Amino acid sequence: MTKIDKLLKQVKQSKVPQHIGIVMDGNGRWARKRGEPRIKGHQAGVEAVRRIVEICGKLEIGYLTLYSFSTENWRRPKKEVQFVINLIQNSLVKEIDELAKSNVTIHFIGSKKGLKPSFLEKFEQAYEKTKNNNGLNLILAINYGGKKEIVEAVNKIIKKEENPIITEEKIDSNLYTSKFPDPDLILRTSGEQRLSNFLIWQAAYSELFFTETLWPDFNKQEFLQALLDFQKRKRRFGDIKVK
């Protein structure tokens, strides 16, 4: 029996998180440690995505949100930005048939402003091809920023109502993620311990897990260990249990 099989046996299916978010950090540092250009780290990061999507499907996890490209990432060198955007698009096109066979539904969240129509069209096509699947919902956060998302949600409410009263419920229903449950667990690789503008509204009561591992090296074994750590925690959501 492999280490992966042993860990899988330890995971309690009844306590598997419904929704996991991942800040996939460390591609650049992974490449630098090897004397490679940063784009090599991004390419290696795609392999880590494949591994985690596969194990999520096996565990029947409902939702996986990957922080693929933030609104702040536009500040990086133009050549790197273009490479990452093209890598996301090309990987989607290359993997879509396999994802469809694996019962995965593809979703896009983020601001559409600044993204090319051809890029957005690829995601629309991917969603249409996979929307009838009932396995893992793979949510790619691209040109995504939590603050921007909240501002856009409030502006939507203001446009709909003449004298709006802003409530949590109204904001919830106007977020990019309105169709999805809030994340139970958010993972971040590379040793950084912050959310970096990722799902900041939705993460109000998410459990957080940080690892020193750089994203391209993040594997199924460490993912399962994060789930086991999650399953040991007591989630009270601000409440206490009275005996």
Order of alpha helices (4+ residues) and beta strands (2+ residues): alpha-beta-alpha-alpha-beta-alpha-beta-alpha-beta-alpha-alpha-beta-beta-alpha
